[in-house]
């Protein structure tokens, strides 16, 4: 259950930053010419890496 909450928080933070906070395109401007598929792949890989890091750092507590 904690993993799902963590994933939700990380995904929500990235999505809010991408669509709401970064109005001028300064942080995410380098992705401007990317297609929706490329952005989807990037964010999917980001989520997978976040889960792996979380599991890797917390494996001793399981």
C-alpha positions as a Markdown table, in Angstrom:
| # | Residue | x | y | z |
|---|---|---|---|---|
| 1 | Unk | 0.0 | 0.0 | 0.0 |
| 2 | Unk | 2.8 | 2.4 | 0.8 |
| 3 | Unk | 4.4 | 1.8 | -2.6 |
| 4 | Unk | 1.2 | 2.8 | -4.3 |
| 5 | Unk | 1.0 | 6.0 | -2.3 |
| 6 | Unk | 4.6 | 6.8 | -3.1 |
| 7 | Unk | 4.0 | 6.2 | -6.8 |
| 8 | Unk | 0.9 | 8.4 | -6.7 |
| 9 | Unk | 2.8 | 11.2 | -5.0 |
| 10 | Unk | 5.8 | 11.1 | -7.4 |
| 11 | Unk | 3.6 | 10.9 | -10.5 |
| 12 | Unk | 1.3 | 13.7 | -9.2 |
| 13 | Unk | 4.4 | 15.9 | -8.5 |
| 14 | Unk | 5.8 | 15.4 | -12.0 |
| 15 | Unk | 2.5 | 15.9 | -13.8 |
| 16 | Unk | 1.7 | 19.1 | -11.8 |
| 17 | Unk | 5.1 | 20.4 | -12.5 |
| 18 | Unk | 4.9 | 19.6 | -16.2 |
| 19 | Unk | 1.4 | 21.0 | -16.7 |
| 20 | Unk | 0.9 | 23.7 | -14.1 |
| 21 | Unk | 4.1 | 25.1 | -12.5 |
| 22 | Unk | 6.3 | 25.2 | -15.6 |
| 23 | Unk | 4.3 | 27.8 | -17.5 |
| 24 | Unk | 7.3 | 29.3 | -19.3 |
| 25 | Unk | 8.8 | 26.0 | -20.4 |
| 26 | Unk | 12.1 | 26.5 | -18.6 |
| 27 | Unk | 12.3 | 23.1 | -16.9 |
| 28 | Unk | 10.5 | 21.0 | -19.5 |
| 29 | Unk | 11.2 | 23.1 | -22.6 |
| 30 | Unk | 13.8 | 20.6 | -23.9 |
| 31 | Unk | 10.9 | 18.2 | -24.5 |
| 32 | Unk | 8.9 | 20.7 | -26.6 |
| 33 | Unk | 9.6 | 19.0 | -30.0 |
| 34 | Unk | 8.9 | 15.5 | -28.6 |
| 35 | Unk | 5.8 | 13.6 | -29.7 |
| 36 | Unk | 3.2 | 12.4 | -27.2 |
| 37 | Unk | 4.5 | 8.9 | -27.6 |
| 38 | Unk | 8.1 | 9.9 | -26.7 |
| 39 | Unk | 6.8 | 11.9 | -23.7 |
| 40 | Unk | 4.7 | 8.9 | -22.6 |
| 41 | Unk | 7.8 | 6.6 | -22.8 |
| 42 | Unk | 9.9 | 9.1 | -20.9 |
| 43 | Unk | 7.4 | 9.4 | -18.0 |
| 44 | Unk | 6.8 | 5.7 | -18.0 |
| 45 | Unk | 10.5 | 5.0 | -17.6 |
| 46 | Unk | 10.7 | 7.7 | -15.0 |
| 47 | Unk | 8.0 | 5.9 | -13.0 |
| 48 | Unk | 9.8 | 2.5 | -13.4 |
| 49 | Unk | 13.1 | 4.0 | -12.3 |
| 50 | Unk | 11.4 | 5.7 | -9.3 |
| 51 | Unk | 9.9 | 2.3 | -8.2 |
| 52 | Unk | 13.3 | 0.5 | -8.6 |
| 53 | Unk | 15.1 | 3.2 | -6.5 |
| 54 | Unk | 12.4 | 3.0 | -3.8 |
| 55 | Unk | 12.6 | -0.7 | -3.7 |
| 56 | Unk | 16.4 | -0.7 | -3.8 |
| 57 | Unk | 16.7 | 1.7 | -0.9 |
| 58 | Unk | 13.9 | 0.1 | 1.2 |
| 59 | Unk | 14.7 | -3.6 | 0.6 |
| 60 | Unk | 16.2 | -4.0 | 4.1 |
| 61 | Unk | 12.9 | -2.9 | 5.7 |
| 62 | Unk | 10.8 | -5.5 | 3.9 |
